[in-house]
Amino acid sequence: MDDKKYLLSLISEGEHQQQDFKYRVDDARKLARSVSAFANTDGGRLLIGVRDDGHIAGVRTEGEIYVMHQAAYKYCQPEASIQFDTYHAEGRTVVIATVPPSDKRPVCAQDEEGRMRAYIRIKDENIVASPVLFELWCESQKPQGALITYDDDIRRLLEVMQGKFTLKQIVRLVRLPRRKVVSLLAHLIRFGTVKWEYEDQEFFFSLV
C-alpha cells in the first residue's frame, strides 16, 4: 500500500479513542495532552498535518517536528515513548506520531500555568483524569501486597455506595477526608470491588 492509500485508510476511520488529527502544531503543551492521554489509556496515533475534516494539509515546517519532540520529551513527565513516521501524499507531508500505552502511568502533561496534569483518552476526547485514577496508577506501580483490610472506613464507604456517585458526592456522604476517599476508591478499584465510568463530563463510581 502506498503512502496516500495508507493515509486515506487511516483518515477514513475518523478521530476515535486511538486516533487524533492535528492540523497545526504550534503549542507543545497542547500536543502533550494528547501524548499523555494516549500513554495513560490504550495508546494511539496523532496524524500531524490532517485537518479535523480529514483533509490532508501537510506539515509546513521543520519547526513543527521540533514541537512534537518537545511535547513528548519536555512537557511530559515521565517522558513518553513516541515514534515518528513520515508519509507523503498529494505533494504534502504527514507525520504520524505513535504513542504506546505506558507502563509508567501516570504520564502527566504540563499545562499553561506549569501544573502537571494526567489525561486519559475517552472516545475522541482528552479528559483530565480523576484524582482517583491518578492514585490508582501510582498505587499500581507498587507491589500488590496483602488483601484489602475491611475496616470501619471501608465499611462506611461500601454502605453509602448503593448506586452511582461522583467523588464529591461520596465525600459528602461518607464524611471522610477527600484524600482518604480517593485512596480508598483507588484501592477498591484495584481489587475489583469498585468500578468507574465517565458520563456527562463527570467520573462516576459504583460497586462492581
Backbone as JSON Lines, residues from 0, in Angstrom:
{"i":0,"aa":"M","n":[0.85,-1.2,0.0],"ca":[0.0,0.0,0.0],"c":[0.89,1.25,0.0]}
{"i":1,"aa":"D","n":[0.65,2.17,-0.94],"ca":[1.48,3.37,-0.99],"c":[1.04,4.35,0.11]}
{"i":2,"aa":"D","n":[1.85,5.42,0.27],"ca":[1.6,6.36,1.36],"c":[0.19,6.94,1.33]}
{"i":3,"aa":"K","n":[-0.25,7.36,0.14],"ca":[-1.56,8.02,0.05],"c":[-2.68,7.07,0.45]}
{"i":4,"aa":"K","n":[-2.64,5.85,-0.07],"ca":[-3.7,4.89,0.28],"c":[-3.69,4.59,1.78]}
{"i":5,"aa":"Y","n":[-2.49,4.47,2.32],"ca":[-2.4,4.19,3.76],"c":[-2.98,5.33,4.58]}
{"i":6,"aa":"L","n":[-2.6,6.56,4.25],"ca":[-3.11,7.71,4.98],"c":[-4.62,7.83,4.86]}
{"i":7,"aa":"L","n":[-5.13,7.64,3.65],"ca":[-6.58,7.74,3.45],"c":[-7.32,6.66,4.21]}
{"i":8,"aa":"S","n":[-6.71,5.49,4.33],"ca":[-7.37,4.41,5.09],"c":[-7.45,4.78,6.56]}
{"i":9,"aa":"L","n":[-6.41,5.41,7.09],"ca":[-6.45,5.86,8.49],"c":[-7.44,7.0,8.67]}
{"i":10,"aa":"I","n":[-7.4,7.97,7.75],"ca":[-8.29,9.13,7.85],"c":[-9.75,8.71,7.79]}
{"i":11,"aa":"S","n":[-10.04,7.66,7.0],"ca":[-11.43,7.2,6.87],"c":[-12.0,6.7,8.2]}
{"i":12,"aa":"E","n":[-11.12,6.35,9.14],"ca":[-11.59,5.9,10.46],"c":[-12.1,7.07,11.3]}
{"i":13,"aa":"G","n":[-11.67,8.29,10.93],"ca":[-12.03,9.45,11.73],"c":[-11.24,9.48,13.03]}
{"i":14,"aa":"E","n":[-11.57,10.45,13.87],"ca":[-10.95,10.53,15.19],"c":[-11.68,9.58,16.14]}
{"i":15,"aa":"H","n":[-10.92,8.86,16.92],"ca":[-11.52,7.93,17.87],"c":[-10.57,7.75,19.05]}
{"i":16,"aa":"Q","n":[-10.82,6.74,19.87],"ca":[-10.05,6.61,21.11],"c":[-8.55,6.45,20.87]}
{"i":17,"aa":"Q","n":[-8.18,5.9,19.73],"ca":[-6.76,5.67,19.47],"c":[-6.24,6.46,18.26]}
{"i":18,"aa":"Q","n":[-6.98,7.49,17.88],"ca":[-6.52,8.31,16.75],"c":[-7.01,9.74,16.89]}
{"i":19,"aa":"D","n":[-6.1,10.67,16.61],"ca":[-6.42,12.09,16.71],"c":[-5.79,12.81,15.52]}
{"i":20,"aa":"F","n":[-6.49,13.81,14.97],"ca":[-5.96,14.62,13.88],"c":[-5.44,15.94,14.44]}
{"i":21,"aa":"K","n":[-4.29,16.39,13.95],"ca":[-3.75,17.69,14.32],"c":[-3.38,18.44,13.04]}
{"i":22,"aa":"Y","n":[-4.08,19.53,12.8],"ca":[-3.82,20.32,11.6],"c":[-2.51,21.09,11.73]}
{"i":23,"aa":"R","n":[-2.37,21.78,12.84],"ca":[-1.16,22.59,13.07],"c":[-0.56,22.21,14.41]}
{"i":24,"aa":"V","n":[0.74,22.29,14.5],"ca":[1.45,22.0,15.75],"c":[2.29,23.23,16.09]}
{"i":25,"aa":"D","n":[1.72,24.09,16.91],"ca":[2.47,25.3,17.29],"c":[2.52,25.49,18.8]}
{"i":26,"aa":"D","n":[1.96,24.53,19.55],"ca":[1.97,24.62,21.0],"c":[2.28,23.24,21.56]}
{"i":27,"aa":"A","n":[3.49,23.06,22.04],"ca":[3.92,21.74,22.53],"c":[3.09,21.29,23.73]}
{"i":28,"aa":"R","n":[2.64,22.24,24.56],"ca":[1.87,21.86,25.73],"c":[0.53,21.24,25.35]}
{"i":29,"aa":"K","n":[-0.14,21.83,24.35],"ca":[-1.42,21.27,23.9],"c":[-1.22,19.89,23.31]}
{"i":30,"aa":"L","n":[-0.16,19.73,22.55],"ca":[0.13,18.42,21.95],"c":[0.45,17.4,23.04]}
{"i":31,"aa":"A","n":[1.11,17.85,24.11],"ca":[1.47,16.95,25.2],"c":[0.23,16.34,25.86]}
{"i":32,"aa":"R","n":[-0.9,17.05,25.83],"ca":[-2.13,16.49,26.39],"c":[-2.53,15.22,25.66]}
{"i":33,"aa":"S","n":[-2.44,15.25,24.33],"ca":[-2.77,14.06,23.55],"c":[-1.8,12.92,23.84]}
{"i":34,"aa":"V","n":[-0.51,13.27,23.95],"ca":[0.5,12.26,24.25],"c":[0.21,11.63,25.61]}
{"i":35,"aa":"S","n":[-0.09,12.46,26.61],"ca":[-0.44,11.96,27.95],"c":[-1.67,11.07,27.9]}
{"i":36,"aa":"A","n":[-2.7,11.52,27.2],"ca":[-3.96,10.76,27.14],"c":[-3.76,9.39,26.5]}
{"i":37,"aa":"F","n":[-3.04,9.34,25.39],"ca":[-2.78,8.06,24.74],"c":[-1.95,7.15,25.64]}
{"i":38,"aa":"A","n":[-0.9,7.72,26.24],"ca":[0.0,6.92,27.08],"c":[-0.71,6.34,28.29]}
{"i":39,"aa":"N","n":[-1.69,7.07,28.83],"ca":[-2.4,6.62,30.03],"c":[-3.59,5.72,29.72]}
{"i":40,"aa":"T","n":[-3.93,5.57,28.44],"ca":[-5.1,4.76,28.09],"c":[-4.64,3.56,27.27]}
{"i":41,"aa":"D","n":[-5.01,3.51,26.01],"ca":[-4.71,2.33,25.19],"c":[-3.65,2.59,24.12]}
{"i":42,"aa":"G","n":[-2.94,3.73,24.25],"ca":[-2.03,4.11,23.18],"c":[-2.81,4.69,22.01]}
{"i":43,"aa":"G","n":[-2.1,5.17,21.01],"ca":[-2.79,5.74,19.85],"c":[-1.82,6.47,18.95]}
{"i":44,"aa":"R","n":[-2.38,7.12,17.94],"ca":[-1.53,7.83,16.97],"c":[-2.13,9.2,16.68]}
{"i":45,"aa":"L","n":[-1.22,10.15,16.48],"ca":[-1.56,11.51,16.08],"c":[-1.19,11.66,14.62]}
{"i":46,"aa":"L","n":[-2.14,12.07,13.8],"ca":[-1.87,12.36,12.39],"c":[-1.64,13.86,12.28]}
{"i":47,"aa":"I","n":[-0.36,14.23,12.2],"ca":[0.02,15.64,12.18],"c":[0.03,16.13,10.73]}
{"i":48,"aa":"G","n":[-0.79,17.17,10.48],"ca":[-0.93,17.69,9.12],"c":[-2.25,17.29,8.49]}
{"i":49,"aa":"V","n":[-3.2,16.84,9.34],"ca":[-4.53,16.46,8.87],"c":[-5.56,17.3,9.61]}
{"i":50,"aa":"R","n":[-6.45,17.95,8.85],"ca":[-7.5,18.77,9.47],"c":[-8.55,17.91,10.14]}
{"i":51,"aa":"D","n":[-9.39,18.54,10.96],"ca":[-10.46,17.82,11.65],"c":[-11.42,17.15,10.68]}
{"i":52,"aa":"D","n":[-11.58,17.75,9.48],"ca":[-12.49,17.16,8.49],"c":[-11.82,16.08,7.66]}
{"i":53,"aa":"G","n":[-10.55,15.75,7.97],"ca":[-9.85,14.69,7.26],"c":[-9.05,15.17,6.06]}
{"i":54,"aa":"H","n":[-9.08,16.46,5.78],"ca":[-8.33,16.99,4.63],"c":[-6.83,16.99,4.95]}
{"i":55,"aa":"I","n":[-6.03,16.52,4.0],"ca":[-4.59,16.49,4.18],"c":[-4.01,17.87,3.9]}
{"i":56,"aa":"A","n":[-3.57,18.54,4.94],"ca":[-2.99,19.88,4.81],"c":[-1.46,19.82,4.77]}
{"i":57,"aa":"G","n":[-0.9,18.84,5.46],"ca":[0.54,18.66,5.48],"c":[1.23,19.43,6.58]}
{"i":58,"aa":"V","n":[2.38,18.92,6.97],"ca":[3.23,19.61,7.93],"c":[4.0,20.68,7.19]}
{"i":59,"aa":"R","n":[4.02,21.89,7.71],"ca":[4.56,23.01,6.95],"c":[6.04,23.23,7.13]}
{"i":60,"aa":"T","n":[6.55,23.01,8.35],"ca":[7.93,23.37,8.61],"c":[8.61,22.32,9.48]}
{"i":61,"aa":"E","n":[9.93,22.36,9.47],"ca":[10.7,21.5,10.37],"c":[10.43,21.88,11.82]}
{"i":62,"aa":"G","n":[10.03,23.14,12.04],"ca":[9.75,23.6,13.39],"c":[8.65,22.81,14.06]}
{"i":63,"aa":"E","n":[7.67,22.36,13.26],"ca":[6.57,21.58,13.82],"c":[7.07,20.24,14.35]}
{"i":64,"aa":"I","n":[8.03,19.65,13.67],"ca":[8.58,18.39,14.13],"c":[9.32,18.6,15.46]}
{"i":65,"aa":"Y","n":[10.0,19.74,15.59],"ca":[10.67,20.08,16.85],"c":[9.65,20.21,17.98]}
{"i":66,"aa":"V","n":[8.51,20.83,17.69],"ca":[7.46,20.99,18.7],"c":[6.94,19.63,19.14]}
{"i":67,"aa":"M","n":[6.82,18.7,18.2],"ca":[6.36,17.35,18.55],"c":[7.31,16.67,19.53]}
{"i":68,"aa":"H","n":[8.59,16.81,19.27],"ca":[9.58,16.23,20.17],"c":[9.49,16.87,21.56]}
{"i":69,"aa":"Q","n":[9.3,18.19,21.6],"ca":[9.15,18.88,22.88],"c":[7.97,18.33,23.67]}
{"i":70,"aa":"A","n":[6.87,18.08,22.96],"ca":[5.66,17.6,23.63],"c":[5.92,16.29,24.36]}
{"i":71,"aa":"A","n":[6.67,15.4,23.73],"ca":[6.91,14.09,24.32],"c":[8.01,14.11,25.36]}
{"i":72,"aa":"Y","n":[9.05,14.9,25.11],"ca":[10.26,14.78,25.92],"c":[10.5,15.94,26.89]}
{"i":73,"aa":"K","n":[9.82,17.05,26.7],"ca":[10.0,18.18,27.6],"c":[8.77,18.42,28.46]}
{"i":74,"aa":"Y","n":[7.59,18.3,27.88],"ca":[6.37,18.66,28.6],"c":[5.6,17.47,29.14]}
{"i":75,"aa":"C","n":[6.14,16.26,29.02],"ca":[5.52,15.09,29.62],"c":[6.45,14.52,30.69]}
{"i":76,"aa":"Q","n":[5.88,14.16,31.83],"ca":[6.63,13.51,32.91],"c":[5.88,12.29,33.39]}
{"i":77,"aa":"P","n":[6.49,11.12,33.44],"ca":[7.8,10.84,32.86],"c":[7.75,10.98,31.34]}
{"i":78,"aa":"E","n":[8.92,11.01,30.7],"ca":[8.95,11.15,29.25],"c":[8.14,10.03,28.6]}
{"i":79,"aa":"A","n":[7.34,10.41,27.62],"ca":[6.52,9.42,26.93],"c":[7.3,8.8,25.79]}
{"i":80,"aa":"S","n":[7.07,7.53,25.57],"ca":[7.65,6.87,24.4],"c":[6.83,7.28,23.19]}
{"i":81,"aa":"I","n":[7.51,7.65,22.11],"ca":[6.79,8.1,20.93],"c":[7.64,7.84,19.68]}
{"i":82,"aa":"Q","n":[6.98,7.39,18.63],"ca":[7.68,7.1,17.38],"c":[7.1,7.98,16.28]}
{"i":83,"aa":"F","n":[7.99,8.59,15.49],"ca":[7.57,9.48,14.41],"c":[7.85,8.82,13.06]}
{"i":84,"aa":"D","n":[6.82,8.78,12.2],"ca":[6.97,8.26,10.84],"c":[6.42,9.29,9.86]}
{"i":85,"aa":"T","n":[7.1,9.45,8.75],"ca":[6.74,10.47,7.76],"c":[6.15,9.81,6.51]}
{"i":86,"aa":"Y","n":[5.04,10.39,6.04],"ca":[4.37,9.89,4.83],"c":[4.12,11.07,3.88]}
{"i":87,"aa":"H","n":[4.03,10.76,2.61],"ca":[3.84,11.81,1.6],"c":[2.61,11.49,0.74]}
{"i":88,"aa":"A","n":[1.78,12.5,0.54],"ca":[0.58,12.34,-0.29],"c":[0.15,13.69,-0.8]}
{"i":89,"aa":"E","n":[-0.25,13.74,-2.04],"ca":[-0.76,14.97,-2.67],"c":[0.24,16.11,-2.54]}
{"i":90,"aa":"G","n":[1.51,15.78,-2.62],"ca":[2.55,16.79,-2.52],"c":[2.74,17.36,-1.14]}
{"i":91,"aa":"R","n":[2.18,16.7,-0.13],"ca":[2.27,17.18,1.25],"c":[2.85,16.09,2.15]}
{"i":92,"aa":"T","n":[3.37,16.52,3.28],"ca":[3.97,15.6,4.24],"c":[3.09,15.49,5.48]}
{"i":93,"aa":"V","n":[2.81,14.26,5.88],"ca":[2.06,14.0,7.11],"c":[2.97,13.19,8.04]}
{"i":94,"aa":"V","n":[3.03,13.61,9.28],"ca":[3.8,12.87,10.28],"c":[2.84,12.13,11.19]}
{"i":95,"aa":"I","n":[3.07,10.84,11.36],"ca":[2.27,10.05,12.29],"c":[3.1,9.81,13.54]}
{"i":96,"aa":"A","n":[2.61,10.32,14.66],"ca":[3.27,10.12,15.95],"c":[2.52,9.01,16.68]}
{"i":97,"aa":"T","n":[3.19,7.9,16.89],"ca":[2.57,6.75,17.54],"c":[3.02,6.66,18.99]}
{"i":98,"aa":"V","n":[2.04,6.64,19.9],"ca":[2.3,6.61,21.34],"c":[1.78,5.3,21.91]}
{"i":99,"aa":"P","n":[2.64,4.44,22.43],"ca":[2.16,3.19,23.03],"c":[1.62,3.44,24.43]}
{"i":100,"aa":"P","n":[0.79,2.55,24.95],"ca":[0.38,2.69,26.35],"c":[1.59,2.59,27.26]}
{"i":101,"aa":"S","n":[1.65,3.43,28.26],"ca":[2.82,3.48,29.13],"c":[2.73,2.46,30.25]}
{"i":102,"aa":"D","n":[3.87,1.92,30.64],"ca":[3.93,1.06,31.82],"c":[4.4,1.85,33.03]}
{"i":103,"aa":"K","n":[4.45,3.19,32.88],"ca":[4.85,4.07,33.98],"c":[3.8,5.15,34.2]}
{"i":104,"aa":"R","n":[2.54,4.74,34.24],"ca":[1.46,5.69,34.46],"c":[1.46,6.18,35.91]}
{"i":105,"aa":"P","n":[1.06,7.43,36.14],"ca":[0.52,8.38,35.18],"c":[1.6,9.15,34.42]}
{"i":106,"aa":"V","n":[1.38,9.32,33.12],"ca":[2.18,10.24,32.32],"c":[1.44,11.59,32.35]}
{"i":107,"aa":"C","n":[2.11,12.6,32.86],"ca":[1.47,13.91,33.03],"c":[1.97,14.9,31.98]}
{"i":108,"aa":"A","n":[1.11,15.84,31.63],"ca":[1.47,16.9,30.68],"c":[1.4,18.24,31.4]}
{"i":109,"aa":"Q","n":[2.34,19.1,31.09],"ca":[2.4,20.42,31.72],"c":[1.42,21.38,31.04]}
{"i":110,"aa":"D","n":[0.58,22.03,31.85],"ca":[-0.36,22.99,31.27],"c":[0.27,24.39,31.2]}
{"i":111,"aa":"E","n":[-0.54,25.37,30.77],"ca":[-0.02,26.71,30.56],"c":[0.46,27.38,31.85]}
{"i":112,"aa":"E","n":[-0.05,26.94,33.0],"ca":[0.37,27.51,34.28],"c":[1.53,26.72,34.9]}
{"i":113,"aa":"G","n":[2.02,25.72,34.17],"ca":[3.14,24.93,34.68],"c":[2.73,23.76,35.54]}
{"i":114,"aa":"R","n":[1.42,23.56,35.74],"ca":[0.95,22.43,36.54],"c":[1.01,21.16,35.72]}
{"i":115,"aa":"M","n":[1.28,20.04,36.39],"ca":[1.32,18.75,35.72],"c":[-0.03,18.06,35.91]}
{"i":116,"aa":"R","n":[-0.66,17.71,34.8],"ca":[-1.96,17.05,34.84],"c":[-1.9,15.75,34.02]}
{"i":117,"aa":"A","n":[-2.59,14.75,34.51],"ca":[-2.68,13.49,33.77],"c":[-3.99,13.47,32.98]}
{"i":118,"aa":"Y","n":[-3.92,12.99,31.76],"ca":[-5.1,12.92,30.89],"c":[-5.37,11.47,30.51]}
{"i":119,"aa":"I","n":[-6.62,11.2,30.17],"ca":[-6.98,9.92,29.58],"c":[-7.75,10.19,28.29]}
{"i":120,"aa":"R","n":[-7.8,9.19,27.44],"ca":[-8.49,9.31,26.17],"c":[-9.81,8.56,26.27]}
{"i":121,"aa":"I","n":[-10.91,9.27,26.08],"ca":[-12.24,8.67,26.08],"c":[-12.92,9.05,24.77]}
{"i":122,"aa":"K","n":[-13.19,8.05,23.96],"ca":[-13.7,8.25,22.6],"c":[-12.72,9.14,21.85]}
{"i":123,"aa":"D","n":[-13.13,10.35,21.44],"ca":[-12.21,11.21,20.69],"c":[-11.8,12.44,21.49]}
{"i":124,"aa":"E","n":[-11.85,12.32,22.83],"ca":[-11.53,13.46,23.68],"c":[-10.4,13.14,24.64]}
{"i":125,"aa":"N","n":[-9.62,14.17,24.97],"ca":[-8.61,14.07,26.01],"c":[-9.21,14.69,27.28]}
{"i":126,"aa":"I","n":[-9.32,13.89,28.32],"ca":[-10.0,14.29,29.55],"c":[-9.01,14.3,30.7]}
{"i":127,"aa":"V","n":[-9.06,15.35,31.54],"ca":[-8.24,15.37,32.75],"c":[-8.69,14.2,33.63]}
{"i":128,"aa":"A","n":[-7.74,13.37,34.01],"ca":[-8.06,12.17,34.78],"c":[-8.57,12.52,36.17]}
{"i":129,"aa":"S","n":[-9.47,11.7,36.67],"ca":[-9.95,11.85,38.04],"c":[-8.79,11.63,39.01]}
{"i":130,"aa":"P","n":[-8.79,12.33,40.14],"ca":[-7.77,12.07,41.17],"c":[-7.73,10.6,41.59]}
{"i":131,"aa":"V","n":[-8.87,9.93,41.49],"ca":[-8.92,8.51,41.85],"c":[-8.09,7.68,40.87]}
{"i":132,"aa":"L","n":[-8.19,7.98,39.58],"ca":[-7.39,7.26,38.59],"c":[-5.91,7.56,38.79]}
{"i":133,"aa":"F","n":[-5.6,8.82,39.08],"ca":[-4.21,9.2,39.34],"c":[-3.64,8.38,40.49]}
{"i":134,"aa":"E","n":[-4.41,8.28,41.57],"ca":[-3.98,7.48,42.72],"c":[-3.86,6.01,42.36]}
{"i":135,"aa":"L","n":[-4.81,5.53,41.56],"ca":[-4.79,4.12,41.14],"c":[-3.51,3.8,40.37]}
{"i":136,"aa":"W","n":[-3.14,4.68,39.44],"ca":[-1.92,4.46,38.65],"c":[-0.7,4.47,39.56]}
{"i":137,"aa":"C","n":[-0.65,5.42,40.48],"ca":[0.5,5.48,41.39],"c":[0.58,4.22,42.24]}
{"i":138,"aa":"E","n":[-0.57,3.77,42.73],"ca":[-0.61,2.58,43.57],"c":[-0.23,1.33,42.78]}
{"i":139,"aa":"S","n":[-0.62,1.31,41.5],"ca":[-0.34,0.14,40.68],"c":[1.14,-0.04,40.38]}
{"i":140,"aa":"Q","n":[1.93,1.0,40.61],"ca":[3.38,0.9,40.41],"c":[4.04,0.16,41.58]}
{"i":141,"aa":"K","n":[3.27,-0.05,42.66],"ca":[3.8,-0.74,43.84],"c":[3.38,-2.2,43.81]}
{"i":142,"aa":"P","n":[4.09,-3.07,44.52],"ca":[3.67,-4.47,44.63],"c":[2.26,-4.54,45.22]}
{"i":143,"aa":"Q","n":[1.47,-5.51,44.78],"ca":[0.07,-5.57,45.21],"c":[-0.06,-5.81,46.7]}
{"i":144,"aa":"G","n":[0.81,-6.62,47.27],"ca":[0.79,-6.79,48.72],"c":[-0.42,-7.57,49.22]}
{"i":145,"aa":"A","n":[-0.78,-7.32,50.45],"ca":[-1.83,-8.08,51.1],"c":[-3.21,-7.68,50.59]}
{"i":146,"aa":"L","n":[-4.19,-8.53,50.89],"ca":[-5.56,-8.22,50.51],"c":[-6.06,-7.02,51.3]}
{"i":147,"aa":"I","n":[-7.09,-6.38,50.78],"ca":[-7.62,-5.19,51.41],"c":[-8.19,-5.51,52.8]}
{"i":148,"aa":"T","n":[-7.96,-4.63,53.75],"ca":[-8.44,-4.82,55.12],"c":[-9.81,-4.17,55.27]}
{"i":149,"aa":"Y","n":[-10.77,-4.96,55.75],"ca":[-12.15,-4.46,55.89],"c":[-12.26,-3.73,57.23]}
{"i":150,"aa":"D","n":[-11.96,-2.42,57.22],"ca":[-12.03,-1.64,58.45],"c":[-13.27,-0.75,58.43]}
{"i":151,"aa":"D","n":[-13.41,0.11,59.44],"ca":[-14.6,0.94,59.56],"c":[-14.74,1.9,58.38]}
{"i":152,"aa":"D","n":[-13.63,2.44,57.89],"ca":[-13.69,3.37,56.76],"c":[-14.19,2.67,55.5]}
{"i":153,"aa":"I","n":[-13.69,1.47,55.25],"ca":[-14.14,0.69,54.1],"c":[-15.62,0.36,54.26]}
{"i":154,"aa":"R","n":[-16.02,-0.05,55.45],"ca":[-17.42,-0.39,55.69],"c":[-18.33,0.8,55.42]}
{"i":155,"aa":"R","n":[-17.96,1.97,55.92],"ca":[-18.77,3.17,55.71],"c":[-18.87,3.51,54.23]}
{"i":156,"aa":"L","n":[-17.75,3.38,53.53],"ca":[-17.73,3.69,52.11],"c":[-18.64,2.75,51.32]}
{"i":157,"aa":"L","n":[-18.54,1.46,51.6],"ca":[-19.35,0.48,50.87],"c":[-20.84,0.63,51.18]}
{"i":158,"aa":"E","n":[-21.13,1.03,52.41],"ca":[-22.54,1.2,52.79],"c":[-23.21,2.33,52.03]}
{"i":159,"aa":"V","n":[-22.48,3.41,51.78],"ca":[-23.11,4.55,51.1],"c":[-23.14,4.38,49.58]}
{"i":160,"aa":"M","n":[-22.32,3.49,49.04],"ca":[-22.23,3.37,47.58],"c":[-23.28,2.41,47.01]}
{"i":161,"aa":"Q","n":[-24.52,2.69,47.33],"ca":[-25.63,1.91,46.8],"c":[-26.2,2.65,45.59]}
{"i":162,"aa":"G","n":[-25.4,2.73,44.57],"ca":[-25.77,3.47,43.37],"c":[-24.52,3.97,42.69]}
{"i":163,"aa":"K","n":[-24.66,5.02,41.91],"ca":[-23.56,5.58,41.13],"c":[-23.35,7.02,41.58]}
{"i":164,"aa":"F","n":[-22.1,7.34,42.0],"ca":[-21.84,8.63,42.6],"c":[-20.55,9.25,42.06]}
{"i":165,"aa":"T","n":[-20.49,10.58,42.1],"ca":[-19.24,11.28,41.81],"c":[-18.38,11.26,43.07]}
{"i":166,"aa":"L","n":[-17.12,11.61,42.9],"ca":[-16.22,11.67,44.05],"c":[-16.74,12.68,45.08]}
{"i":167,"aa":"K","n":[-17.19,13.82,44.61],"ca":[-17.7,14.85,45.53],"c":[-18.88,14.34,46.34]}
{"i":168,"aa":"Q","n":[-19.77,13.62,45.68],"ca":[-20.94,13.08,46.38],"c":[-20.53,12.05,47.42]}
{"i":169,"aa":"I","n":[-19.57,11.2,47.09],"ca":[-19.12,10.17,48.02],"c":[-18.48,10.8,49.25]}
{"i":170,"aa":"V","n":[-17.65,11.82,49.04],"ca":[-17.01,12.5,50.17],"c":[-18.06,13.08,51.11]}
{"i":171,"aa":"R","n":[-19.09,13.67,50.52],"ca":[-20.15,14.27,51.34],"c":[-20.93,13.2,52.11]}
{"i":172,"aa":"L","n":[-21.2,12.07,51.47],"ca":[-22.0,11.03,52.1],"c":[-21.24,10.26,53.17]}
{"i":173,"aa":"V","n":[-19.97,9.97,52.91],"ca":[-19.21,9.11,53.82],"c":[-18.57,9.91,54.95]}
{"i":174,"aa":"R","n":[-18.44,11.23,54.76],"ca":[-17.91,12.12,55.8],"c":[-16.5,11.72,56.23]}
{"i":175,"aa":"L","n":[-15.68,11.48,55.23],"ca":[-14.26,11.23,55.45],"c":[-13.49,12.28,54.65]}
{"i":176,"aa":"P","n":[-12.22,12.54,55.01],"ca":[-11.43,13.49,54.22],"c":[-11.34,13.05,52.76]}
{"i":177,"aa":"R","n":[-11.36,14.03,51.87],"ca":[-11.33,13.74,50.43],"c":[-10.12,12.89,50.06]}
{"i":178,"aa":"R","n":[-8.99,13.21,50.62],"ca":[-7.77,12.47,50.32],"c":[-7.92,11.0,50.69]}
{"i":179,"aa":"K","n":[-8.58,10.75,51.83],"ca":[-8.81,9.38,52.29],"c":[-9.74,8.64,51.35]}
{"i":180,"aa":"V","n":[-10.79,9.32,50.9],"ca":[-11.76,8.69,49.99],"c":[-11.1,8.34,48.65]}
{"i":181,"aa":"V","n":[-10.27,9.26,48.15],"ca":[-9.55,9.0,46.9],"c":[-8.71,7.73,47.03]}
{"i":182,"aa":"S","n":[-7.97,7.61,48.13],"ca":[-7.11,6.46,48.37],"c":[-7.93,5.17,48.48]}
{"i":183,"aa":"L","n":[-9.04,5.21,49.2],"ca":[-9.88,4.03,49.38],"c":[-10.49,3.58,48.05]}
{"i":184,"aa":"L","n":[-11.0,4.53,47.26],"ca":[-11.6,4.19,45.98],"c":[-10.57,3.56,45.04]}
{"i":185,"aa":"A","n":[-9.37,4.14,45.01],"ca":[-8.31,3.59,44.16],"c":[-7.99,2.16,44.58]}
{"i":186,"aa":"H","n":[-7.92,1.93,45.88],"ca":[-7.61,0.59,46.4],"c":[-8.72,-0.4,46.03]}
{"i":187,"aa":"L","n":[-9.96,0.05,46.16],"ca":[-11.1,-0.84,45.86],"c":[-11.21,-1.13,44.36]}
{"i":188,"aa":"I","n":[-10.87,-0.15,43.54],"ca":[-10.86,-0.39,42.09],"c":[-9.78,-1.4,41.75]}
{"i":189,"aa":"R","n":[-8.62,-1.25,42.36],"ca":[-7.51,-2.16,42.08],"c":[-7.87,-3.6,42.43]}
{"i":190,"aa":"F","n":[-8.66,-3.78,43.48],"ca":[-9.03,-5.13,43.89],"c":[-10.37,-5.59,43.33]}
{"i":191,"aa":"G","n":[-10.91,-4.82,42.37],"ca":[-12.1,-5.26,41.64],"c":[-13.41,-5.14,42.39]}
{"i":192,"aa":"T","n":[-13.45,-4.3,43.42],"ca":[-14.69,-4.11,44.19],"c":[-15.5,-2.93,43.68]}
{"i":193,"aa":"V","n":[-14.81,-1.91,43.19],"ca":[-15.45,-0.7,42.67],"c":[-15.03,-0.51,41.22]}
{"i":194,"aa":"K","n":[-15.91,0.08,40.41],"ca":[-15.6,0.41,39.02],"c":[-15.88,1.89,38.78]}
{"i":195,"aa":"W","n":[-15.3,2.41,37.72],"ca":[-15.54,3.8,37.36],"c":[-16.06,3.88,35.93]}
{"i":196,"aa":"E","n":[-16.76,4.98,35.63],"ca":[-17.2,5.28,34.26],"c":[-17.27,6.79,34.1]}
{"i":197,"aa":"Y","n":[-17.3,7.2,32.85],"ca":[-17.32,8.64,32.54],"c":[-18.59,8.92,31.75]}
{"i":198,"aa":"E","n":[-19.44,9.79,32.31],"ca":[-20.7,10.15,31.66],"c":[-20.97,11.64,31.89]}
{"i":199,"aa":"D","n":[-21.49,12.3,30.86],"ca":[-21.91,13.7,31.01],"c":[-20.82,14.56,31.64]}
{"i":200,"aa":"Q","n":[-19.59,14.34,31.22],"ca":[-18.43,15.11,31.66],"c":[-18.14,14.95,33.15]}
{"i":201,"aa":"E","n":[-18.52,13.81,33.7],"ca":[-18.25,13.51,35.11],"c":[-17.74,12.07,35.25]}
{"i":202,"aa":"F","n":[-16.87,11.85,36.24],"ca":[-16.47,10.49,36.6],"c":[-17.42,10.0,37.69]}
{"i":203,"aa":"F","n":[-17.93,8.78,37.49],"ca":[-18.82,8.17,38.46],"c":[-18.2,6.86,38.97]}
{"i":204,"aa":"F","n":[-18.54,6.54,40.22],"ca":[-18.01,5.33,40.84],"c":[-19.18,4.51,41.41]}
{"i":205,"aa":"S","n":[-19.07,3.2,41.28],"ca":[-20.12,2.31,41.78],"c":[-19.52,0.95,42.12]}
{"i":206,"aa":"L","n":[-20.27,0.16,42.86],"ca":[-19.81,-1.18,43.21],"c":[-19.89,-2.09,41.99]}
{"i":207,"aa":"V","n":[-18.99,-3.03,41.93],"ca":[-18.99,-4.0,40.82],"c":[-20.13,-4.98,41.01]}
